[in-house]
Amino acid sequence: MKAAAGYDESDPVNLGNGREVVIKDLVETIARLSEFRGEVRWQTDKPDGQPRRQLDTSRAFEKFGFRASTSLEDGLRKTIEWYEANH
């Protein structure tokens, strides 16, 4: 809401907690929270891609004082619950 109300620039702003996450751990967390019972298959014949991800969230704090107060797991849980209720 702060960004919508007070940020009127064209530069992108990353919203998140700014902590590094390993993609494999992210996939496993989403599978667990969504109670996915299938098989996760990695395309090992493709380039490795990005094994981890970390957002630079400094612009969000500098421009409108945003600092994440929700953990990644809680945010994922809430997103999955919302999706399941509204799908």
N, C-alpha and C positions, 0 to 999 in steps of 0.2 A: 504494500500500500504506500509505503514511503517513496518508493521509486516512481510509482505512477503519479503521485501527488507532487513530487519535487524534483524529479530528474528529467530535464528537457535537453539532453545532449544525444548525439548520434553514436558515441562510442559504446560498445557493448559492455555490460556489467555482469560478472559472474556472481550468482547467488549460491551459496553453499557454505560448508564449514571450513573449507580450505585445508582439510587434512587429506593426505595421500590415501588412495584406496587401490588395492590390487584387484584387477579385473576379475580374476578367478574367485577371490573372496566375495566380491560384489555379486557375481552370478550365484554363488552358493547361498548367500544371504537371501537374495530374491527368491530362489528356489525353495528355501526353508520357510520363509514367511508366507509364500503363496501356496505352500503345501504341494508343490510340483512333484509329481511322482515319476516323471519321465526320465529320460537319459539326456544329460548334457553332453553334446558332442562338439569337440573342437576341431576345426579344420587345420590339421597339422601340416597339410601340404601347401598351405598359404603362408605368406610372410607373417612374422610374429606379431606385427601390429604394435599396439601400445599395451604393454603388460600391466601398467598402472596408470592412474590418473590423479592429478591434483590441480584444483582450480586456484587461480590467484584472485582472491576476493577482496583485495585491498581497495579497489575502486569503489565498491559498494559501501565500505566503511567511510572512506574519504568523502564521497559525494552525498550520502544521505544517512550515514550512521548505522548501516546494517551490519549486524554481527549475528551469525546463526545461533539460535538457542535450542534447536532441535537436532538430535543426533541423526546420523545417516540412517541407522536402523529404524529409529522411530519415524522418521520421514518416509522411509520406504513402507513401513507397516501402515501408516495412515494413507499413503497413496494407494496401496493395494486394497485396503478396506474400502476406500472411496470408489475405486474402479469396480470392485465386485458388487457394490451396492448400486452403481449407476450404469453398469454395462448393458 
